[in-house]
Amino acid sequence: MEEDLREILFRYALQNAVKYGDLPKPTTVLAKVMGTHPDLRPRAKEIAKLLPEAIARVEAIAPGERHGTLAALAPDLIHELSGTREQKKGLPPLEGADGGVVMRFAPNPSGPLHLGHARAALLNDAYVRRYGGKFVLRIEDTDAKRVDPAAYDMVREDIAWLGLAVHDVVFQSDRLDTYYDYARHLIERGGAYLCTCEGDMFRDLKLARKACPCREHTVEENLALWDAMLAGEYAEGTITVRVKTELSHPDPAMRDFSAFRIVASPPHPRVDALVFPLMNFSVAIDDHLLGITHVIRGKDHIANTVRQSYIFDYFGWKPPVYRHYGRMGIEGVVLSTSQMHRGIDEGTYTGWDDIRLGTLRAIARRGISSEAVRNAILEIGIGETDISFSWDNLYAKNRDLVDPVANRYSFVPDPVELTIEGAPVRMAQALLHPGDPARGCRLLPFEGKALVPRADLAGHRMIRLKDLCNITVTGSGSSFSAAYAGDALEDARKVKAPIVQWLPPTSAVPCVLRHPEGDMAGSCEAVVRSELGKVIQFERVAFARIDAVTPDGVEAYFTHR
């Protein structure tokens, strides 16, 4: 029987590796096994001991051979993968991708990543995993005004948390000489010119579909101005490199758009330079030089795709295949980096992981896993229709993962201590997990007193203390009396008595459950201290991640119900 269990674990671990292109995570495999084979739940401890061996067997198989190995051992598990929403619903085929792809995720280091970033990152990553190829992380940091030096590390930490299969990391600030060279080439081809016109004057001419005087410079004059610009002979705001386009273009934003400018303040944290490319120029150059084959991004970038096409055309390059997805509205959290910065500086938010924010580190602090985020994002897919992000769907994805593994405990918000007349002294036993009795029980000593939620006392003659007994309650406000009313669960059901959490007053510890909409103070079982960093379920309240344990009590973060 143990040999059969080893084989089951190995096959599910291998399936996980094939699905995500990486070594499987023990908790993910465990959740999958428990969900698919509920009959194995009583053997959870045995499974936990055997799981490292299964993962080691997967690690010993070359990544390129794992799919074939799984197909030979368990074709049903391969079929299950081929029927996932990632392939059937969320992600349609990509044009010209059968020979492999090179894709990129290109964040600006202005702060940590949030859920909006996660969509672009995970969609590109999923296609690289599907077709094979290369995934480039490109840090677009050529605008010093938008760079937060601390974000360089934060972005890479968030990338690691998401589990992206990044093959190469590129910093645009390291590539300034490359951009300068291609700017010179573009000027020599007559595709760009140096403009010293005052901003308002140029804007008025552009709107009138008229050329500014600088457009008539010769190539030699433009090159001389370019050299002077690089030499620091111009101040910020006095000279710009512009890409020549049609002055008659129906969209004024396409007419002779900017490609380079001087940024003197603030100084860049990584390079000593004054001349920086704007996004459309550096992105077009990099997409070509890095061999990017496909670009998946929001439809708010459609105009940028058009601008970048001018640069590709001037150099005679083949552009990538573009797919633009619809906007994803995310309600209930703050996503604006500048607003988050300001709130942190003013003390409104405790940091980038404040759970009122939409950052990935705030999501993680609540106990929502990166796998749940991936599953929710891939189900959304790359449709062009604008959508609203569904928190309920994300919670459902996470619940599927945490429900089989999260231990259960009691949490009593706003507790009232009741003395229960006539109740026998006893030791109550509550399962750590109702679906897995093999995990054992928590022991709750009852000596005639109990902490119960104040909200559960109002309006009820009888209530049932979970896993203990029935009691009758009288009183209101801060004054309640209680009496023992027997042990029979059936008696409570007959009168529809609510089943409520309770705690022994002598062993309960203070607990704060932090929620995006406000904190909930109460008490929890002392054994919760042993779950630091893990997601548990406060029965009949919510799933929560235990964030801190101190001599003063426990601090937990609301995950979802």
C-alpha positions, 0 to 999 in steps of 0.5 A: 500500500505504501508503494502505491501511495508513493506512486500516486504522489510522484505522478501528481508531483510530476503533473504539477511540474509539467503544468507550471514548468518548475519544481512542484511546491509540496503544499500545492501537491498535497492540496491536489492529492487531498482534493482528488482522493479524499479517501487519502486524507486520513493518511495526511501525516504519511503523505507529508513524509513521503512527499519530499521523495516524490519531488526528488524523483521529479527533480531527477527527470530532465525538464524536457522529458517530464511531459513524455514521462507523465504521458507514459505513466498517467495519460489521464493526468496529461489529458486533465492538463490539456483541458485546463481553462488556461488552454481551452478558455483563457488563452487562445493560440498565438499566431506564429508561436509553434516554433517557440516564443520570446516574450517580456514583462517590462515593469517600471520600478516606481514601486512594488508590483500590483494585481494589474502588473500580475496580469501582464506578467502571468499571461506572458509567462503562461505562453512561454511555458506553453510554447517554449522559448524565453521570458525576459524581465526588462526593467524600464527605468529610463525615467528617473522621475518615476524610479524608486530605488527600493523598487528594484529589489521589490519588483524582483521579489514580487517576480519570485513570489509569482513564480515566473520562469524568467530566463534573462533580466535586462535593465534599460538604464544599462543600455543607454549607449545602445539607444544613443547609437540607434538614435544616431542611425535614425537621424542619419536615415532622416527619421528623426530631428532635433527640436529646440522649439518652445513646448507650447509653440510646438504643440500649437503647430502640431495641432495645426498640422504644421511643421516646426522650423526644426523639421527642416534641419539637414542630417548634418545639423541634426547630428551636430545638435545631437552631439551637443545634447549628449555633451550637456550643452543644453538644459532640461526642457530646451531640446528634444529628439522627435521621430518624423511621422505624418503631420496629417495623421488624424491623431495629434499624438502620432505627429512627430512624437518625442524620442529623447529628452534631458532629465537633470533632476532628480539624478538617476540612481544607477547611471550618471547621464542626462539624456534619456530615451522615452518609452516608445523609442527604447521599447522598440529598440529593445523588442528588436534587439532582444528578439521579442516575438510576441507582446501581450499588453493592455489595449491602453498601449494600442497607441504606443504600438502604432508609435513603435511601428514607425521606428520598426519601419524606419529600420526595416525590422519585423515587429513582434506579434501584438495582442491587446487585452481589455482593461481590468477594473479592480475595485476595493484596493488602492493601485496608484503608485503615487497615491500609495507612496503618499499614503505611506509617507503620511502614515495612512498606510503601514507600508507596501504590504498594507492590506488595503492596497492592491500590491502583490505583497499585500495580497500575500500578507493576507494569505492568498497564494501566488498559484491562486492569483495565477489561476484567476488571471489565466481564467480571465485570459486576453479578451479585448472586452473590459472587465471587472476583476472578481475578488470572489473568483480569486477567493474561490481559487485560493479556497480550493488550495487552502481548505484541504490544508488549513487547520481549524481553530476558534476565534471569539470576537468581542468576547463576553465571559459567561458563567454557565450554571449547572454545567459539568466540568469536562474536556471538549475535543474539536477536530483540527480538520473536519475532513481529516480526522487523522490530524487529531483534535484540539483540547479545550478544557471547560470548567463552567465558564466560556468566552462567547461572541457578544453578537451571538447572545442577542435575541437567542434563548438557547445557543449551542457551544460548538463541540460542547453543550447547549446553554440557555442565555438571558440578559442583554448589553453587558449583563448575561446569565447562562444555564446548562441545557444538556448535550444533545445536538438534536435539542439545539436543532429542534429550536434552531439554536445557533452554533457558536464558537467559544473559548476557555477563559483561562487559556484564551489569548488576545487576537486581532483579526485585521481586515481591509474594512477594519480590525476585529478584536477578540480572543483565540486558542493559544495553540494558534501561536504555533501556526505563525506564517500559515493560513488557518481557518477561524471556524465560522469566521474566516480563513486568516494568515497568522502574521505575528505572535507576541507575548501580548497575543496573536495578530492575524490577517483576513484572507477570505471567508 
